[in-house]
Amino acid sequence: MLTFNPQDPFSCFVTQSLSMKSAVENAQRFAMFDVPLLIQGETGTGKDLLAKACHFASLRREKKFIAVNCAGLPDEDAESEMFGRKVGDSETIGFFEYADGGTVLLDGVEELPLTLQAKLLRFLSDGTFRRVGEEEEHYANVRVICTAQQPLQHYVEQGKMRNDLFHRLNVLSLTLPLLRERQEDIALLSHQFIQEISEKLGIFPPHLDEHLLRYLQDYPWPGNLRELYNALYRACSLCQNNRLKIEDLGLAPQN
C-alpha cells in the first residue's frame, strides 16, 4: 500500500494533517522505548505499517519483526503458537521465543481469548512463560506492539478484554485518524499511490484531473488508505488514453 523503506522507516507517512503528523511524531518518540505500544484505528488506517516503522526505528531493528494476526490463531493451538509446546522429547517454540531480541506485533489483540490474555499479561510483566505441557520457565526479550480497531476500553466494557491487560497496554498509545478526517492528504496520497501502482503495472502514471480529485476528497472512505489504494489500482489497471475515470474506481455510489 505504501512503499516502506527500513533505512528511513517513517518516510512513507507523507501528510499535511495535523492529527496524522502528531501520531507519526509520537510514534518516532515511542519507537525507542521497550514497553508495550498500543496502536488504535479503523481497518486500513496503516496500523501495521506504523508498527513496522517503530520496529525499524528502534534499537531492535537488526532483530526479527514478527506480525501475528490474533483473529487467525486457531483456538485449540493459540497458546502453543504463542509460547510453544513440549510433548515427550519433542518440543516446538512459539513466536515470542522465535522473535527473542526483536518485536512481535499482535494485530487485533482484542481477538485473543480471555485465558490467553491472562498469559500474555504475565509475559508482559516479566518476559517469562511456560511452553504448553512443560513446567520449566523460559524467558524472551521481546518488545510487544498491539493494534486494535476500536479503543480497547470498548472491548473491556463488552467483556472481551481483561481490565488488567487493558491498563498494562494503555500506557504508550497512538490513535490513527480516519482518511475522511485527512481530506488535505487525499491529493498527496493519491499521487503517491498512482506513482507506486504505475511502477508495478509498468505503465506511465495516468492523469488525475480536478474533477476526479474532488470526487476522491468527498468520498467517505470506510476502508481508509487500503480502500483508496485498491480503488486507484483498479482505475489504473483499466486506464485508457492516460486518464483515470470515476467509474473505473469501482466505488459504491454516494448519495
Salt bridges, closest charged atoms under 4 A:
ASP34 OD1 - ARG60 NE 3.02
GLU42 OE2 - ARG180 NH2 3.95
GLU79 OE2 - LYS119 NZ 3.47
GLU91 OE1 - ARG131 NH1 3.11
GLU97 OE2 - ARG131 NH2 2.66
GLU134 OE2 - LYS86 NZ 3.88
GLU134 OE1 - ARG131 NH1 3.95
GLU134 OE1 - HIS138 NE2 2.93
GLU135 OE1 - ARG130 NH1 3.40
GLU137 OE2 - ARG122 NH2 2.14
GLU137 OE2 - ARG130 NH2 3.90
ASP164 OD2 - ARG162 NH2 2.65
ASP185 OD2 - ARG182 NE 2.93
ASP209 OD2 - ARG243 NH2 3.36
